[in-house]
Amino acid sequence: MTDAKTENFAARIAADDLSIIKRAARISGRSVSSFVVSAAKRQAEETLREQILIEVEGSIFDALDERLSQPGSHNPELAKLLGEKAPWNEATG
């Protein structure tokens, strides 16, 4: 069961940003309102998840701290991956 939609939300937005949002909403087959609320909710939940405090027993924390304090080992595959330019950063022709 979902809560009744009784609240309003308004925001000022640049024309270019609104154009992108409208395009994405149209492609996803949703209204702009539904698209924006869903995206905002998803981002809010992610932000809140990042703030969750994780409590563990002292011995577990100490073991993790010890492990994280050890020097890392070289991983050639990871080094190669991190050295590559992200596809979305490559110039399009």
Order of alpha helices (4+ residues) and beta strands (2+ residues): alpha-alpha-alpha-alpha
